[in-house]
Every structure is written in structure tokens, then in C-alpha cells.
């Protein structure tokens, strides 16, 4: 992968993730307890041996910049490796980044300097594991000018994605951005192909197109035009992606065995966490005995900044009828620095330094760092942003009408408590 440069789009406002994006960009939103969303894409790059990376932020980028500078300073300049955070600089005009394609256009000098043969364009707000070396091999085998990674979805979901039409050879012959009524796929009418926002271009083709046009966005402008003038192919992610890692299998005797397999369920997992319901779903996918997305694989690790918080602690074990006071977490992720002091955590994700007091319950929720949950608090199906001190006896997630008076409530009924609401 020496001849590849990755460009990560990290400038989106994330309006559908508000209020989590009140003070941070979408890729900087915490995920899975100890990570930021962008860590997943960056980890895919490292695990795929892509060591030249440009991150293009814009909107409220300080939190993202701080995280990358603290946790991703792992590259060797003498080897030609780098991760560069490229803020808008108005090098080619008086505008800030006006879209995904425009952000790359404004930094073409960096791509020309790199002299790469292929350019990966990636999103910093998706959750998936992908071997980009297999993606590149497919792209070169097809002799494509552009290859787009695709994911099978139901037609009713099409209005949230860019939808691709392919012919029998896999060449893309149509592209619609978020259609209400997508065209039926003749090969399989039960699914349509959604763009994953993961592209690989021949470098000279991308540079020429951006220099000769003023189009601002890849999905809305560049891609629909290219399918008529260039060789553009679809990469079926579920079929071609292979993540080699350990899985657990249960024998008839009941024994669980750890097996290294050529393709895990992580190979077919992809989530666009662009709205609050999708974000909550992706976090819930991490919990359970066999999570849909596995953070514990050793062959394809998800990397991040590691702080110095102490180990998580669970205290009190009194289960008498007079004083049921148990510090317990079930089917949950509990990060360093957390103290579960006589409370019950079930099917939830707790970030660093969360304190849960006695007789409280947290179920199917995402609790971010430095949140204190007071005694006799009940929280269910919620996202609680950082730096909240929830008063004793508070109930969240049980009465939608009451919750809407104070908080954001999603279409699915997930309650979102903004940063510092309880100060």
C-alpha cells in the first residue's frame, strides 16, 4: 500500500447528531466507551498498512484535533509515514471547504507532492472493519478509474443513501442521491446497493477532474458525472471483504472454543452513524455475549488514545431483602475510571470516569465521560453526554412526554441529555 494516500472527510457539522455535536464535530463524538468515531477509520488504515493519511476537518474541530494529536502520534517521518490534520487555509480562493470534493481540491498540492498512484477517499463517521488492500486489489484488477464500495440495503432504506445501479460485469451505470423510489435491482429485487462513502480513485484521474471542474461534492456532483465518462466499478463489500480474526464457537458439549477464521461477522458489518438512533444502535451492537461489532479482536484492533484512568471498580455485594445494594454490570462495556457503587448496569456502554451511586439502574444506554448518576436514578434507552451530575431520584427514558419537555427525544424514543445539562 506504499502507493496509496488516504483522505478522511472529517468536516461535517453532524446536525442530525445534535446535541452531541454541540461542541464537537461528528467524527469526534465518543463511541464504544473509550474511542472516538474517527478511530475506526484510522484503525482500518493502519491495519490495511496505509501509512499516509490526510484528515480534513472544518466544523468545531478542536476536540478532534486534540484527540488525534494526543493519540495518533505514531508515524515515522523517516519512513515517509504521516497523519496530517489539514484545516481550511484558503489556498485557492476566499472560501472555506464547500463540500467533500472541494475540500480535496483545495489540498491538491499535498496529493501531487505525495506522487501516489491511488487515492482513498474515506468518511470519518462510519463504523466498520475493512481491508483497504483488498479494495485496492479489486480496483486495479478491474482497471477502474474509480471504485465505490457498496453495501446491500432494503429498498425502503434508500432515501438515506446514495444508490448505485450496476450491470452484470459490476460496472456502475446509474447513481441517485437519496431517492424516494430507487430503481429495482434486476439481479436481486429485494436489495439495492448503497454507496458506503468509501472510494478509491486513480490519482491522476482524480487530480485532473478536480482541476478541470468547480463541482463541490463527490456524491452529488462528481460521481454521477464520472459513470458516463470513466470506468467506474462497484466493490461489493459483504462479498469481498475479509477480516481475519478470532471468533468463539460453542461445541455440542457446551465448550467454547477460540478459532482463528478467515472471515468474521465483522467483515460484513457497516453502520453510518449519521443520526442519533443510528449512533445508539451502533453502541448497542457492541454489547452482548456475541456482539455484532467486536472490539476485542486481536488481529484487527481498533486503536485510540489511552489515558491514565484507574481500572473500573464495582462495589457492594449486599443482596439481603432489607438492603439490595449490588454493584453489577451485565452485558455492558465499562471503561477505565468507572465506579459502579451499588448500582446496576445492563446492556449499556459507559465511558471513562462514570460514577453510578447505589440503588440506581442504567439500561440500554450510552453514558459518556465524567457523568455522576445519583442514588435511586433510573435511566433507560438514553444517551447522556459528558459532564452531567444527575440528581438522586431522577427518571429518564420511562415517560416520553415528560422527557420531551427537557431533552431531545429521537423518533425511536431514545432520550438524549446534552453536555452539562445537570451541572
HELIX and SHEET records of a PDB file:
HELIX    1   1 UNK A   15  UNK A   17  5                                   3    
HELIX    2   2 UNK A   26  UNK A   28  5                                   3    
HELIX    3   3 UNK A   38  UNK A   47  1                                  10    
HELIX    4   4 UNK A   62  UNK A   71  1                                  10    
HELIX    5   5 UNK A   77  UNK A   79  5                                   3    
HELIX    6   6 UNK A  100  UNK A  105  1                                   6    
HELIX    7   7 UNK A  108  UNK A  114  1                                   7    
HELIX    8   8 UNK A  132  UNK A  142  1                                  11    
HELIX    9   9 UNK A  155  UNK A  160  5                                   6    
HELIX   10  10 UNK A  203  UNK A  212  1                                  10    
HELIX   11  11 UNK A  218  UNK A  222  3                                   5    
HELIX   12  12 UNK A  223  UNK A  229  1                                   7    
HELIX   13  13 UNK A  237  UNK A  240  1                                   4    
HELIX   14  14 UNK A  265  UNK A  268  5                                   4    
HELIX   15  15 UNK A  276  UNK A  284  1                                   9    
HELIX   16  16 UNK A  400  UNK A  406  1                                   7    
SHEET    1   A 7 UNK A  82  UNK A  85  0                                        
SHEET    2   A 7 UNK A  52  UNK A  57  1                                        
SHEET    3   A 7 UNK A   4  UNK A  10  1                                        
SHEET    4   A 7 UNK A 118  UNK A 123  1                                        
SHEET    5   A 7 UNK A 192  UNK A 202 -1                                        
SHEET    6   A 7 UNK A 146  UNK A 153 -1                                        
SHEET    7   A 7 UNK A 232  UNK A 236  1                                        
SHEET    1   B 7 UNK A  82  UNK A  85  0                                        
SHEET    2   B 7 UNK A  52  UNK A  57  1                                        
SHEET    3   B 7 UNK A   4  UNK A  10  1                                        
SHEET    4   B 7 UNK A 118  UNK A 123  1                                        
SHEET    5   B 7 UNK A 192  UNK A 202 -1                                        
SHEET    6   B 7 UNK A 162  UNK A 166 -1                                        
SHEET    7   B 7 UNK A 172  UNK A 177 -1                                        
SHEET    1   C 2 UNK A  30  UNK A  31  0                                        
SHEET    2   C 2 UNK A  35  UNK A  36 -1                                        
SHEET    1   D 2 UNK A 126  UNK A 128  0                                        
SHEET    2   D 2 UNK A 270  UNK A 272 -1                                        
SHEET    1   E 2 UNK A 245  UNK A 250  0                                        
SHEET    2   E 2 UNK A 256  UNK A 261 -1                                        
SHEET    1   F 5 UNK A 313  UNK A 315  0                                        
SHEET    2   F 5 UNK A 339  UNK A 341  1                                        
SHEET    3   F 5 UNK A 355  UNK A 356  1                                        
SHEET    4   F 5 UNK A 372  UNK A 373  1                                        
SHEET    5   F 5 UNK A 389  UNK A 390  1                                        
SHEET    1   G 2 UNK A 317  UNK A 320  0                                        
SHEET    2   G 2 UNK A 323  UNK A 326 -1                                        
SHEET    1   H 5 UNK A 328  UNK A 330  0                                        
SHEET    2   H 5 UNK A 344  UNK A 346  1                                        
SHEET    3   H 5 UNK A 361  UNK A 363  1                                        
SHEET    4   H 5 UNK A 378  UNK A 380  1                                        
SHEET    5   H 5 UNK A 395  UNK A 396  1                                        
SHEET    1   I 6 UNK A 333  UNK A 334  0                                        
SHEET    2   I 6 UNK A 349  UNK A 350  1                                        
SHEET    3   I 6 UNK A 366  UNK A 367  1                                        
SHEET    4   I 6 UNK A 382  UNK A 384  1                                        
SHEET    5   I 6 UNK A 415  UNK A 417  1                                        
SHEET    6   I 6 UNK A 408  UNK A 409 -1                                        
END                                                                             
